[in-house]
Amino acid sequence: MTRPPTIFSDFDFKEFDRWQRQHYLLKSARKANAWAPLNTNKGAVIIDVGTGNGIWALEMANQYPTVQVLGLDRLLPNDQNGPENLRFVQCDVNESWPMSDNAVDFIFQRSMSDAMKQVEWGPLLKEMYRVLKPGGYIELIENDFWRHNPGPVQQAFDSFIQEQCKMTGVDFQLTDSLDTLVEETGFDQIDKKTMDIPLGEWPTDQELKQFGFINKEAHKAMLKNYKEFYIKQWGLSGPDFDLAVHEVLEEFDEYHSFTRFHCWVARKPL
Ligand SMILES: C[S@@+](CC[C@H](N)C(=O)[O-])C[C@H]1O[C@@H](n2cnc3c(N)ncnc32)[C@H](O)[C@@H]1O
């Protein structure tokens, strides 16, 4: 493995921060970093696909010191310090992974829906299947592209994203499509769970209210980070975009909006 120098932009650092906050949000809401049955025997191998800033991989490596954790990404994390059982590997996960058949115990992948084209999901799942040991598990986490209980401005954002997905070959309905794709790849014991995380402080339940606050802040950060993209692709002026963001954030509390996350756990048959 080589460690080529990676140069990060301000955008990358802002996105690293956003992903890290979402990591803590999902870990708190799920009460765990992983739901799949884990083999934590000495020498077991865990892969984090599209590891981002590597926080999930780092926490797993610290929690299971006898397990080897590999974070795969086309960009290496800016901070690669960590325990000896953690390694980051730079690769394109749409190509053949640098590991042999039946070598891995557990594969985790989160928030890759907008990075993958529709046609890439089948081959990606096949590659997971190839490298997994029989009896090994995958765990995939993705949220719906659209927000639930949207107000009118959020509906406009959702329609824009749907159009963008069409133009770029990304599957807007991925969270439905994955049900069939996981099964068709050959996985068994498929378990899909759905989790709704509020956007805003509208819940009366104290824990959900905290999650809603963080989720809304993460959404706001995403909109801010992608401002240039929206201005260019949507043809809005800067002030109009800022106004739309302001209104969307107000709407979340008014309409009780939420993000729906899905988690698939599935096994490669014995
Ligand atoms: C939205 S981030 C998610 C990061 C992390 N999984 C998390 O949940 O915090 C998507 C990550 O996938 C990586 N990625 C996207 N396409 C990739 C590809 N074809 N091969 C390897 N990594 C890829 C990006 O570099 C980015 O780090």
The ligand as an ORCA input file, in Angstrom:
! r2SCAN-3c Opt
* xyz 0 1
  C     -20.487     10.625      1.965
  S     -18.899     10.015      2.293
  C     -19.259      8.805      3.527
  C     -18.094      8.550      4.444
  C     -18.329      7.494      5.519
  N     -18.765      6.240      4.966
  C     -19.297      7.982      6.564
  O     -20.402      7.437      6.658
  O     -18.953      8.913      7.311
  C     -18.557      9.019      0.849
  C     -17.129      8.529      0.771
  O     -17.033      7.584     -0.291
  C     -15.838      7.812     -1.016
  N     -16.020      7.274     -2.374
  C     -16.946      7.661     -3.272
  N     -16.832      6.938     -4.395
  C     -15.802      6.082     -4.202
  C     -15.180      5.081     -5.004
  N     -15.630      4.812     -6.240
  N     -14.146      4.387     -4.480
  C     -13.699      4.652     -3.246
  N     -14.238      5.581     -2.435
  C     -15.274      6.289     -2.908
  C     -15.639      9.313     -0.962
  O     -14.274      9.663     -1.180
  C     -16.112      9.624      0.469
  O     -15.043      9.541      1.379
*
